[in-house]
Structure formats: structure tokens, C-alpha cells
Amino acid sequence: ARAQAMQVTEQPTAEYGDIGGIDEQVQEVREAVEDPLTNPEQFVEVGIEPPTGVLLHGPPGTGKTMLAKAVANETDATFIKMAGSELVQKFIGEGARLVRDLFELAAENEPAIIFIDEIDAIASKRTESKTSGDAEVQRTMMQLLSEMDGFEARGDISIIAATNRFDMLDRAILRPGRFDRLIEVPEPTVEGREKILAIHTRDMNLADEVDFADLAGKTEGFSGAELESLCTEAGMFAIRDERTEVHTEDFEEALEKIDRDDSPGTPIAF
Ligand code: ATP
């Protein structure tokens, strides 16, 4: 059970350079997580506490998980991932215990980054109903807060959480000493999309004519994850046409296919 809910994954390989269009957010995460880990004296000298927890919020597929993995990789920290939803769905009666285990696991593997995806699953505003399920979710969240409150030796364990539903969060988790550093990861701008397309085609055999700026202009509303699948889809069209080089027309066809499969604004089904 424990292994399923939380994973010490293989050391992530994502690097800051693999993340496109959110340079400011990368910088903020580095200041909140990397600096306390690599240069704790700086905080002592200035006389401030480093942030306790970082909350990444924004639409799906914009690079939140990637950002957490990249900072773990770049600082050689153990990356421990837990999904809030999984805790709640599969382990009724065990949520609080698993949160305790999570922090123990991190302490045994310092320096470590605890990444809690879908934090809203355990930290939503309280609903009207008082079913036992809600009480259980509440207990899981209280355990998380108490672990964070009891945190003394700063820096060697960082906590990063992510959510697509910032508005639904219980504000109690945002107090100082808890998730006190909020970083919004937005949908990419046109310049951001251009950079993300360049990143995800790095290993592709592209014709010279392929114009990222033009494609970026045609992919308004696409997330990083959706741009990644657009590139893969374009590659599939080249293969279908028995070519090894990917042309502009392949991207055009991929865009048409995505338009057919999905109404605008909804995430692409993989
Ligand atoms: P969710 O909220 O759905 O968990 P997320 O914000 O955590 O999404 P990721 O899991 O980081 O999104 O992104 C999924 C994949 O999409 C990444 O592995 C990466 O390949 C691609 N991707 C997303 N955003 C970016 C980006 N800014 N730059 C480059 N690639 C990106």
C-alpha cells in the first residue's frame, strides 16, 4: 500500500532547460527550493526563514510536475511523489498514517523533495456534508499541516504541492509556515509555445521549413503537454507517409486531427 501511494521514483532527468516559456516560475522555484538547500547560510545571515512549502497552481499540463522534478534533479535531491487523489481514493483510514510515512521517508533520504500532486484532493474547502469520508480527508490534511508545523531543520526537505483548482483550496494550508510560497504556472503565451515546440522537436528529424513561430500562432490555448502531443502526432503523419523527415504539412494535419478530436479548450485525450 505504501509503495503505491508514494513513490521514491527514479531520479528525475528533467532539467531547467527542458522547461519552456515559464522562466520566471523556474527562477522562483529555484529561489524557494534550491537556494535553501544549497546555500542555507544565506538565510541565516539575512535573518529570514526560507519558505516552508511551495504551491504551484495553474491549468493542467503546464509543467508543474516537470518543474518539481527538475529542481530535484538539479539539486540531487531524492524525489518523493504522492498524489492527493490516490491517498483519498484508495486508503480510507490510512491517509494520516501515509502522510507520516511520507515525511519519515523524506527524513531517511535527505536531501529530499516531497511532491504532492493534486493537493486539492486532501485540502479542499470543507463541504456542507459531514460524511465519514470528509472527516477522513480532513484528518489527512491535519496530519500534513502538523508535519509541516513541526518542521525544524529547514532546507534539507522541501515540500512542493500542485493543484489545478486553486480556488477550491482550504486557505488554512496557505498560512505562513505552511504553503507560504505561491507560484502560478499559467498557460503558455505565444512566445512560450514557440519555445516549448522547439524543446519537444529537439530530437525530431525536422524539415528546415518548419516554422515554430507560425505554429505557435496557430496553437492558442494549447498547454505544454498538448504541444508535446502535437509534435508526436506530426511525427506519426510523417511515418504514415513513409517519410523520416517531418514537414510543415504533418503539423498542419496533426492540428486538424486535434481539432476534430477535441472541442477547443478541452484537453487532448492521449
Ligand atoms: P497536471 O496539472 O495535469 O499534473 P502539470 O502542470 O504537472 O500537469 P506536467 O506533468 O509537468 O504538467 O507536464 C506534462 C508534460 O508536458 C511534461 O512532461 C512535458 O513533456 C510537457 N510540458 C508541459 N509544460 C511544459 C513546458 N512549460 N515546457 C516543456 N514541456 C512542457
py3Dmol code that shows the C-alpha trace and the ligand (Angstrom):
import py3Dmol

protein = """\
ATOM      1  CA  ALA A   1       0.000   0.000   0.000  1.00  0.00           C
ATOM      2  CA  ARG A   2       2.730   2.374   0.998  1.00  0.00           C
ATOM      3  CA  ALA A   3       4.639   1.803  -2.217  1.00  0.00           C
ATOM      4  CA  GLN A   4       1.585   2.532  -4.302  1.00  0.00           C
ATOM      5  CA  ALA A   5       0.639   5.775  -2.632  1.00  0.00           C
ATOM      6  CA  MET A   6       4.044   7.321  -2.607  1.00  0.00           C
ATOM      7  CA  GLN A   7       6.949   6.626  -4.787  1.00  0.00           C
ATOM      8  CA  VAL A   8      10.585   7.327  -4.496  1.00  0.00           C
ATOM      9  CA  THR A   9      10.757   7.480  -8.236  1.00  0.00           C
ATOM     10  CA  GLU A  10      13.877   7.001 -10.232  1.00  0.00           C
ATOM     11  CA  GLN A  11      15.949  10.113 -10.016  1.00  0.00           C
ATOM     12  CA  PRO A  12      14.201  12.500 -12.420  1.00  0.00           C
ATOM     13  CA  THR A  13      16.126  13.530 -15.519  1.00  0.00           C
ATOM     14  CA  ALA A  14      14.259  16.755 -16.338  1.00  0.00           C
ATOM     15  CA  GLU A  15      16.459  19.828 -16.439  1.00  0.00           C
ATOM     16  CA  TYR A  16      15.592  23.507 -16.237  1.00  0.00           C
ATOM     17  CA  GLY A  17      16.472  23.774 -19.921  1.00  0.00           C
ATOM     18  CA  ASP A  18      13.691  21.316 -20.804  1.00  0.00           C
ATOM     19  CA  ILE A  19      11.057  23.709 -19.497  1.00  0.00           C
ATOM     20  CA  GLY A  20       9.854  26.358 -21.931  1.00  0.00           C
ATOM     21  CA  GLY A  21       8.039  29.643 -21.525  1.00  0.00           C
ATOM     22  CA  ILE A  22       7.949  29.837 -17.732  1.00  0.00           C
ATOM     23  CA  ASP A  23      11.389  31.231 -16.926  1.00  0.00           C
ATOM     24  CA  GLU A  24      10.076  33.440 -14.160  1.00  0.00           C
ATOM     25  CA  GLN A  25       8.440  30.468 -12.428  1.00  0.00           C
ATOM     26  CA  VAL A  26      11.614  28.403 -12.769  1.00  0.00           C
ATOM     27  CA  GLN A  27      13.520  31.252 -11.135  1.00  0.00           C
ATOM     28  CA  GLU A  28      11.014  31.484  -8.265  1.00  0.00           C
ATOM     29  CA  VAL A  29      11.162  27.750  -7.611  1.00  0.00           C
ATOM     30  CA  ARG A  30      14.946  27.878  -7.591  1.00  0.00           C
ATOM     31  CA  GLU A  31      14.905  30.671  -5.024  1.00  0.00           C
ATOM     32  CA  ALA A  32      12.377  28.896  -2.814  1.00  0.00           C
ATOM     33  CA  VAL A  33      13.783  25.352  -3.022  1.00  0.00           C
ATOM     34  CA  GLU A  34      17.281  25.295  -4.444  1.00  0.00           C
ATOM     35  CA  ASP A  35      18.786  28.225  -2.528  1.00  0.00           C
ATOM     36  CA  PRO A  36      17.740  26.952   0.949  1.00  0.00           C
ATOM     37  CA  LEU A  37      19.144  23.545   0.025  1.00  0.00           C
ATOM     38  CA  THR A  38      22.448  24.669  -1.426  1.00  0.00           C
ATOM     39  CA  ASN A  39      23.055  27.902   0.450  1.00  0.00           C
ATOM     40  CA  PRO A  40      21.282  27.822   3.833  1.00  0.00           C
ATOM     41  CA  GLU A  41      23.784  30.235   5.483  1.00  0.00           C
ATOM     42  CA  GLN A  42      22.466  32.980   3.262  1.00  0.00           C
ATOM     43  CA  PHE A  43      19.110  32.805   5.029  1.00  0.00           C
ATOM     44  CA  VAL A  44      20.714  32.723   8.463  1.00  0.00           C
ATOM     45  CA  GLU A  45      22.857  35.729   7.631  1.00  0.00           C
ATOM     46  CA  VAL A  46      19.935  37.742   6.337  1.00  0.00           C
ATOM     47  CA  GLY A  47      17.855  36.554   9.278  1.00  0.00           C
ATOM     48  CA  ILE A  48      14.824  35.160   7.476  1.00  0.00           C
ATOM     49  CA  GLU A  49      13.247  31.732   7.308  1.00  0.00           C
ATOM     50  CA  PRO A  50      13.170  30.060   3.903  1.00  0.00           C
ATOM     51  CA  PRO A  51       9.679  29.277   2.621  1.00  0.00           C
ATOM     52  CA  THR A  52       8.227  26.105   4.158  1.00  0.00           C
ATOM     53  CA  GLY A  53       6.164  24.861   1.267  1.00  0.00           C
ATOM     54  CA  VAL A  54       5.789  25.867  -2.350  1.00  0.00           C
ATOM     55  CA  LEU A  55       2.421  25.653  -4.041  1.00  0.00           C
ATOM     56  CA  LEU A  56       2.368  25.501  -7.826  1.00  0.00           C
ATOM     57  CA  HIS A  57      -1.023  26.278  -9.275  1.00  0.00           C
ATOM     58  CA  GLY A  58      -2.365  26.605 -12.788  1.00  0.00           C
ATOM     59  CA  PRO A  59      -4.075  24.707 -15.595  1.00  0.00           C
ATOM     60  CA  PRO A  60      -3.251  21.051 -16.379  1.00  0.00           C
ATOM     61  CA  GLY A  61      -0.192  20.186 -18.432  1.00  0.00           C
ATOM     62  CA  THR A  62       1.674  23.464 -17.990  1.00  0.00           C
ATOM     63  CA  GLY A  63       4.815  21.986 -16.421  1.00  0.00           C
ATOM     64  CA  LYS A  64       4.186  21.936 -12.674  1.00  0.00           C
ATOM     65  CA  THR A  65       5.305  18.335 -12.170  1.00  0.00           C
ATOM     66  CA  MET A  66       8.185  18.895 -14.537  1.00  0.00           C
ATOM     67  CA  LEU A  67       9.340  21.885 -12.514  1.00  0.00           C
ATOM     68  CA  ALA A  68       9.338  19.885  -9.272  1.00  0.00           C
ATOM     69  CA  LYS A  69      11.263  17.069 -10.941  1.00  0.00           C
ATOM     70  CA  ALA A  70      13.790  19.445 -12.481  1.00  0.00           C
ATOM     71  CA  VAL A  71      14.604  21.087  -9.165  1.00  0.00           C
ATOM     72  CA  ALA A  72      15.060  17.635  -7.566  1.00  0.00           C
ATOM     73  CA  ASN A  73      17.324  16.569 -10.394  1.00  0.00           C
ATOM     74  CA  GLU A  74      19.362  19.754 -10.460  1.00  0.00           C
ATOM     75  CA  THR A  75      19.925  19.660  -6.690  1.00  0.00           C
ATOM     76  CA  ASP A  76      20.468  15.881  -6.496  1.00  0.00           C
ATOM     77  CA  ALA A  77      17.611  15.592  -4.031  1.00  0.00           C
ATOM     78  CA  THR A  78      15.529  12.432  -3.652  1.00  0.00           C
ATOM     79  CA  PHE A  79      12.193  12.959  -5.384  1.00  0.00           C
ATOM     80  CA  ILE A  80       9.239  11.554  -3.466  1.00  0.00           C
ATOM     81  CA  LYS A  81       5.914  11.843  -5.186  1.00  0.00           C
ATOM     82  CA  MET A  82       2.454  11.352  -3.775  1.00  0.00           C
ATOM     83  CA  ALA A  83      -0.900  12.038  -5.412  1.00  0.00           C
ATOM     84  CA  GLY A  84      -3.506  13.552  -3.111  1.00  0.00           C
ATOM     85  CA  SER A  85      -6.296  11.850  -5.014  1.00  0.00           C
ATOM     86  CA  GLU A  86      -4.760   8.431  -4.624  1.00  0.00           C
ATOM     87  CA  LEU A  87      -4.440   8.866  -0.890  1.00  0.00           C
ATOM     88  CA  VAL A  88      -8.090   9.656  -0.573  1.00  0.00           C
ATOM     89  CA  GLN A  89      -9.490   7.116  -3.008  1.00  0.00           C
ATOM     90  CA  LYS A  90      -7.559   4.041  -2.040  1.00  0.00           C
ATOM     91  CA  PHE A  91      -6.601   4.387   1.544  1.00  0.00           C
ATOM     92  CA  ILE A  92      -9.563   5.463   3.568  1.00  0.00           C
ATOM     93  CA  GLY A  93      -8.498   5.134   7.188  1.00  0.00           C
ATOM     94  CA  GLU A  94      -4.842   5.339   6.301  1.00  0.00           C
ATOM     95  CA  GLY A  95      -4.346   8.824   4.939  1.00  0.00           C
ATOM     96  CA  ALA A  96      -2.832  10.346   8.076  1.00  0.00           C
ATOM     97  CA  ARG A  97      -0.545   7.360   8.564  1.00  0.00           C
ATOM     98  CA  LEU A  98       0.669   7.639   4.968  1.00  0.00           C
ATOM     99  CA  VAL A  99       1.427  11.318   5.416  1.00  0.00           C
ATOM    100  CA  ARG A 100       3.560  10.405   8.458  1.00  0.00           C
ATOM    101  CA  ASP A 101       5.338   7.728   6.442  1.00  0.00           C
ATOM    102  CA  LEU A 102       5.948  10.222   3.695  1.00  0.00           C
ATOM    103  CA  PHE A 103       7.833  12.604   5.972  1.00  0.00           C
ATOM    104  CA  GLU A 104       9.742   9.721   7.560  1.00  0.00           C
ATOM    105  CA  LEU A 105      10.774   8.512   4.139  1.00  0.00           C
ATOM    106  CA  ALA A 106      11.973  12.011   3.264  1.00  0.00           C
ATOM    107  CA  ALA A 107      13.947  12.262   6.514  1.00  0.00           C
ATOM    108  CA  GLU A 108      15.661   8.971   5.730  1.00  0.00           C
ATOM    109  CA  ASN A 109      16.588  10.182   2.272  1.00  0.00           C
ATOM    110  CA  GLU A 110      17.741  13.754   2.772  1.00  0.00           C
ATOM    111  CA  PRO A 111      18.070  15.955   0.881  1.00  0.00           C
ATOM    112  CA  ALA A 112      14.594  15.237  -0.394  1.00  0.00           C
ATOM    113  CA  ILE A 113      11.766  16.909  -2.217  1.00  0.00           C
ATOM    114  CA  ILE A 114       8.262  15.809  -1.344  1.00  0.00           C
ATOM    115  CA  PHE A 115       5.927  16.478  -4.243  1.00  0.00           C
ATOM    116  CA  ILE A 116       2.205  16.276  -3.528  1.00  0.00           C
ATOM    117  CA  ASP A 117       0.243  16.404  -6.753  1.00  0.00           C
ATOM    118  CA  GLU A 118      -3.471  17.254  -6.708  1.00  0.00           C
ATOM    119  CA  ILE A 119      -3.252  18.688  -3.210  1.00  0.00           C
ATOM    120  CA  ASP A 120      -6.877  19.823  -3.593  1.00  0.00           C
ATOM    121  CA  ALA A 121      -7.935  16.203  -3.053  1.00  0.00           C
ATOM    122  CA  ILE A 122      -6.925  16.454   0.602  1.00  0.00           C
ATOM    123  CA  ALA A 123      -7.114  20.211   1.107  1.00  0.00           C
ATOM    124  CA  SER A 124     -10.370  21.460  -0.359  1.00  0.00           C
ATOM    125  CA  LYS A 125     -12.620  23.894   1.405  1.00  0.00           C
ATOM    126  CA  ARG A 126     -14.896  21.980   3.684  1.00  0.00           C
ATOM    127  CA  THR A 127     -18.131  20.965   2.097  1.00  0.00           C
ATOM    128  CA  GLU A 128     -21.530  21.085   3.762  1.00  0.00           C
ATOM    129  CA  SER A 129     -21.825  17.357   4.199  1.00  0.00           C
ATOM    130  CA  LYS A 130     -20.172  15.688   7.163  1.00  0.00           C
ATOM    131  CA  THR A 131     -19.825  12.192   5.836  1.00  0.00           C
ATOM    132  CA  SER A 132     -17.134   9.941   7.253  1.00  0.00           C
ATOM    133  CA  GLY A 133     -15.209  10.328   4.002  1.00  0.00           C
ATOM    134  CA  ASP A 134     -14.915  14.066   4.553  1.00  0.00           C
ATOM    135  CA  ALA A 135     -13.770  13.552   8.130  1.00  0.00           C
ATOM    136  CA  GLU A 136     -11.100  11.186   6.894  1.00  0.00           C
ATOM    137  CA  VAL A 137      -9.923  13.679   4.282  1.00  0.00           C
ATOM    138  CA  GLN A 138      -9.835  16.329   6.997  1.00  0.00           C
ATOM    139  CA  ARG A 139      -7.673  14.105   9.207  1.00  0.00           C
ATOM    140  CA  THR A 140      -5.246  13.514   6.361  1.00  0.00           C
ATOM    141  CA  MET A 141      -4.902  17.238   5.820  1.00  0.00           C
ATOM    142  CA  MET A 142      -4.465  17.929   9.571  1.00  0.00           C
ATOM    143  CA  GLN A 143      -1.647  15.405   9.610  1.00  0.00           C
ATOM    144  CA  LEU A 144       0.024  17.156   6.697  1.00  0.00           C
ATOM    145  CA  LEU A 145      -0.251  20.522   8.429  1.00  0.00           C
ATOM    146  CA  SER A 146       1.084  19.137  11.684  1.00  0.00           C
ATOM    147  CA  GLU A 147       4.070  17.578   9.894  1.00  0.00           C
ATOM    148  CA  MET A 148       4.772  20.936   8.269  1.00  0.00           C
ATOM    149  CA  ASP A 149       4.320  22.869  11.516  1.00  0.00           C
ATOM    150  CA  GLY A 150       6.704  20.512  13.292  1.00  0.00           C
ATOM    151  CA  PHE A 151       9.364  21.055  10.720  1.00  0.00           C
ATOM    152  CA  GLU A 152      12.575  22.362  12.257  1.00  0.00           C
ATOM    153  CA  ALA A 153      15.689  21.567  10.311  1.00  0.00           C
ATOM    154  CA  ARG A 154      14.898  23.583   7.230  1.00  0.00           C
ATOM    155  CA  GLY A 155      16.305  23.198   3.813  1.00  0.00           C
ATOM    156  CA  ASP A 156      17.081  19.512   3.594  1.00  0.00           C
ATOM    157  CA  ILE A 157      13.462  18.596   2.987  1.00  0.00           C
ATOM    158  CA  SER A 158      11.371  20.702   0.667  1.00  0.00           C
ATOM    159  CA  ILE A 159       7.677  20.354   0.096  1.00  0.00           C
ATOM    160  CA  ILE A 160       6.142  21.220  -3.228  1.00  0.00           C
ATOM    161  CA  ALA A 161       2.441  20.791  -3.911  1.00  0.00           C
ATOM    162  CA  ALA A 162       0.484  21.305  -7.111  1.00  0.00           C
ATOM    163  CA  THR A 163      -3.126  21.951  -7.981  1.00  0.00           C
ATOM    164  CA  ASN A 164      -5.325  22.844 -10.951  1.00  0.00           C
ATOM    165  CA  ARG A 165      -8.005  24.140  -8.595  1.00  0.00           C
ATOM    166  CA  PHE A 166      -6.525  26.902  -6.545  1.00  0.00           C
ATOM    167  CA  ASP A 167      -9.931  28.461  -5.859  1.00  0.00           C
ATOM    168  CA  MET A 168     -11.098  25.285  -4.125  1.00  0.00           C
ATOM    169  CA  LEU A 169      -8.256  25.128  -1.617  1.00  0.00           C
ATOM    170  CA  ASP A 170      -8.797  25.453   2.083  1.00  0.00           C
ATOM    171  CA  ARG A 171      -6.996  28.710   2.927  1.00  0.00           C
ATOM    172  CA  ALA A 172      -5.643  27.129   6.129  1.00  0.00           C
ATOM    173  CA  ILE A 173      -2.906  25.450   4.110  1.00  0.00           C
ATOM    174  CA  LEU A 174      -1.661  28.800   2.789  1.00  0.00           C
ATOM    175  CA  ARG A 175      -0.754  30.326   6.151  1.00  0.00           C
ATOM    176  CA  PRO A 176       2.839  31.304   6.938  1.00  0.00           C
ATOM    177  CA  GLY A 177       4.888  28.229   7.808  1.00  0.00           C
ATOM    178  CA  ARG A 178       2.759  26.085   5.532  1.00  0.00           C
ATOM    179  CA  PHE A 179       2.401  26.539   1.764  1.00  0.00           C
ATOM    180  CA  ASP A 180       3.619  30.086   2.054  1.00  0.00           C
ATOM    181  CA  ARG A 181       5.119  30.477  -1.394  1.00  0.00           C
ATOM    182  CA  LEU A 182       2.552  30.545  -4.180  1.00  0.00           C
ATOM    183  CA  ILE A 183       3.711  30.254  -7.759  1.00  0.00           C
ATOM    184  CA  GLU A 184       1.237  30.465 -10.592  1.00  0.00           C
ATOM    185  CA  VAL A 185       2.125  28.438 -13.663  1.00  0.00           C
ATOM    186  CA  PRO A 186      -0.019  29.826 -16.463  1.00  0.00           C
ATOM    187  CA  GLU A 187      -0.896  28.586 -19.913  1.00  0.00           C
ATOM    188  CA  PRO A 188       1.974  29.421 -22.270  1.00  0.00           C
ATOM    189  CA  THR A 189       1.980  32.658 -24.253  1.00  0.00           C
ATOM    190  CA  VAL A 190       2.724  32.632 -27.968  1.00  0.00           C
ATOM    191  CA  GLU A 191       6.456  33.082 -27.252  1.00  0.00           C
ATOM    192  CA  GLY A 192       6.246  30.316 -24.666  1.00  0.00           C
ATOM    193  CA  ARG A 193       4.595  27.976 -27.150  1.00  0.00           C
ATOM    194  CA  GLU A 194       7.353  28.668 -29.638  1.00  0.00           C
ATOM    195  CA  LYS A 195       9.979  27.678 -27.064  1.00  0.00           C
ATOM    196  CA  ILE A 196       8.066  24.568 -26.000  1.00  0.00           C
ATOM    197  CA  LEU A 197       7.730  23.441 -29.634  1.00  0.00           C
ATOM    198  CA  ALA A 198      11.474  23.907 -30.096  1.00  0.00           C
ATOM    199  CA  ILE A 199      12.133  21.804 -26.979  1.00  0.00           C
ATOM    200  CA  HIS A 200       9.864  18.943 -27.969  1.00  0.00           C
ATOM    201  CA  THR A 201      11.198  18.727 -31.512  1.00  0.00           C
ATOM    202  CA  ARG A 202      14.868  18.726 -30.442  1.00  0.00           C
ATOM    203  CA  ASP A 203      15.226  15.021 -31.223  1.00  0.00           C
ATOM    204  CA  MET A 204      12.955  15.057 -34.262  1.00  0.00           C
ATOM    205  CA  ASN A 205      14.136  14.964 -37.849  1.00  0.00           C
ATOM    206  CA  LEU A 206      12.528  18.217 -38.983  1.00  0.00           C
ATOM    207  CA  ALA A 207      12.493  19.807 -42.421  1.00  0.00           C
ATOM    208  CA  ASP A 208      14.100  23.269 -42.441  1.00  0.00           C
ATOM    209  CA  GLU A 209      10.819  24.834 -43.489  1.00  0.00           C
ATOM    210  CA  VAL A 210       9.101  24.033 -40.175  1.00  0.00           C
ATOM    211  CA  ASP A 211       8.357  27.399 -38.575  1.00  0.00           C
ATOM    212  CA  PHE A 212       7.843  27.353 -34.803  1.00  0.00           C
ATOM    213  CA  ALA A 213       6.661  30.962 -34.658  1.00  0.00           C
ATOM    214  CA  ASP A 214       3.944  30.184 -37.181  1.00  0.00           C
ATOM    215  CA  LEU A 215       2.894  27.019 -35.321  1.00  0.00           C
ATOM    216  CA  ALA A 216       2.895  28.897 -32.038  1.00  0.00           C
ATOM    217  CA  GLY A 217       0.450  31.373 -33.560  1.00  0.00           C
ATOM    218  CA  LYS A 218      -1.865  28.532 -34.540  1.00  0.00           C
ATOM    219  CA  THR A 219      -1.899  26.817 -31.149  1.00  0.00           C
ATOM    220  CA  GLU A 220      -3.554  29.390 -28.930  1.00  0.00           C
ATOM    221  CA  GLY A 221      -4.849  27.712 -25.775  1.00  0.00           C
ATOM    222  CA  PHE A 222      -2.528  24.707 -26.034  1.00  0.00           C
ATOM    223  CA  SER A 223      -0.714  23.636 -22.879  1.00  0.00           C
ATOM    224  CA  GLY A 224       2.844  22.325 -22.894  1.00  0.00           C
ATOM    225  CA  ALA A 225       1.505  18.776 -22.671  1.00  0.00           C
ATOM    226  CA  GLU A 226      -0.769  19.394 -25.659  1.00  0.00           C
ATOM    227  CA  LEU A 227       2.094  20.865 -27.682  1.00  0.00           C
ATOM    228  CA  GLU A 228       4.143  17.798 -26.890  1.00  0.00           C
ATOM    229  CA  SER A 229       1.408  15.533 -28.231  1.00  0.00           C
ATOM    230  CA  LEU A 230       1.054  17.735 -31.312  1.00  0.00           C
ATOM    231  CA  CYS A 231       4.720  17.073 -32.109  1.00  0.00           C
ATOM    232  CA  THR A 232       4.288  13.331 -31.638  1.00  0.00           C
ATOM    233  CA  GLU A 233       1.187  13.377 -33.808  1.00  0.00           C
ATOM    234  CA  ALA A 234       3.063  15.239 -36.556  1.00  0.00           C
ATOM    235  CA  GLY A 235       5.730  12.533 -36.416  1.00  0.00           C
ATOM    236  CA  MET A 236       3.011   9.902 -36.815  1.00  0.00           C
ATOM    237  CA  PHE A 237       1.797  11.595 -40.009  1.00  0.00           C
ATOM    238  CA  ALA A 238       5.336  11.545 -41.428  1.00  0.00           C
ATOM    239  CA  ILE A 239       5.571   7.823 -40.664  1.00  0.00           C
ATOM    240  CA  ARG A 240       2.179   7.201 -42.252  1.00  0.00           C
ATOM    241  CA  ASP A 241       3.508   8.929 -45.353  1.00  0.00           C
ATOM    242  CA  GLU A 242       6.631   6.754 -45.208  1.00  0.00           C
ATOM    243  CA  ARG A 243       8.935   9.692 -44.600  1.00  0.00           C
ATOM    244  CA  THR A 244      11.610  10.027 -41.924  1.00  0.00           C
ATOM    245  CA  GLU A 245      11.580  13.815 -42.121  1.00  0.00           C
ATOM    246  CA  VAL A 246       8.737  15.746 -40.522  1.00  0.00           C
ATOM    247  CA  HIS A 247       7.272  18.542 -42.659  1.00  0.00           C
ATOM    248  CA  THR A 248       5.042  21.527 -42.014  1.00  0.00           C
ATOM    249  CA  GLU A 249       2.117  19.647 -43.597  1.00  0.00           C
ATOM    250  CA  ASP A 250       2.468  16.969 -40.891  1.00  0.00           C
ATOM    251  CA  PHE A 251       1.968  19.593 -38.206  1.00  0.00           C
ATOM    252  CA  GLU A 252      -0.985  21.001 -40.155  1.00  0.00           C
ATOM    253  CA  GLU A 253      -2.580  17.565 -40.341  1.00  0.00           C
ATOM    254  CA  ALA A 254      -1.877  16.967 -36.660  1.00  0.00           C
ATOM    255  CA  LEU A 255      -3.593  20.264 -35.845  1.00  0.00           C
ATOM    256  CA  GLU A 256      -6.609  19.308 -37.931  1.00  0.00           C
ATOM    257  CA  LYS A 257      -6.812  15.929 -36.238  1.00  0.00           C
ATOM    258  CA  ILE A 258      -6.684  17.533 -32.817  1.00  0.00           C
ATOM    259  CA  ASP A 259      -9.387  19.995 -33.864  1.00  0.00           C
ATOM    260  CA  ARG A 260     -11.557  17.102 -34.993  1.00  0.00           C
ATOM    261  CA  ASP A 261     -10.984  15.043 -31.858  1.00  0.00           C
ATOM    262  CA  ASP A 262     -11.491  17.795 -29.344  1.00  0.00           C
ATOM    263  CA  SER A 263     -13.640  20.803 -28.961  1.00  0.00           C
ATOM    264  CA  PRO A 264     -11.484  23.879 -28.354  1.00  0.00           C
ATOM    265  CA  GLY A 265     -10.183  24.317 -24.869  1.00  0.00           C
ATOM    266  CA  THR A 266     -10.641  20.763 -23.691  1.00  0.00           C
ATOM    267  CA  PRO A 267      -7.533  18.730 -23.021  1.00  0.00           C
ATOM    268  CA  ILE A 268      -6.374  16.346 -25.683  1.00  0.00           C
ATOM    269  CA  ALA A 269      -7.127  12.715 -24.944  1.00  0.00           C
ATOM    270  CA  PHE A 270      -3.930  10.745 -25.242  1.00  0.00           C
TER     271      PHE A 270
END
"""
ligand_1 = """\
31
ATP
P -1.135 18.396 -14.229
O -1.663 19.585 -13.527
O -2.104 17.818 -15.225
O -0.473 17.384 -13.338
P 1.422 19.580 -14.879
O 1.318 21.049 -14.884
O 2.051 18.920 -13.717
O 0.017 18.951 -15.211
P 3.431 18.262 -16.398
O 3.093 16.887 -15.925
O 4.633 18.887 -15.856
O 2.196 19.196 -16.219
O 3.506 18.274 -17.989
C 3.266 17.112 -18.765
C 4.256 17.064 -19.904
O 4.002 18.139 -20.809
C 5.683 17.261 -19.463
O 6.287 16.038 -19.154
C 6.321 17.921 -20.660
O 6.728 16.968 -21.597
C 5.191 18.730 -21.263
N 5.234 20.130 -20.802
C 4.317 20.751 -20.023
N 4.668 22.032 -19.798
C 5.843 22.223 -20.423
C 6.722 23.343 -20.551
N 6.453 24.519 -19.973
N 7.859 23.171 -21.264
C 8.140 21.996 -21.859
N 7.348 20.917 -21.776
C 6.212 21.007 -21.081
"""
view = py3Dmol.view(width=600, height=400)
view.addModel(protein, "pdb")
view.setStyle({"model": 0}, {"cartoon": {"style": "trace"}})
view.addModel(ligand_1, "xyz")
view.setStyle({"model": 1}, {"stick": {}})
view.zoomTo()
view.show()
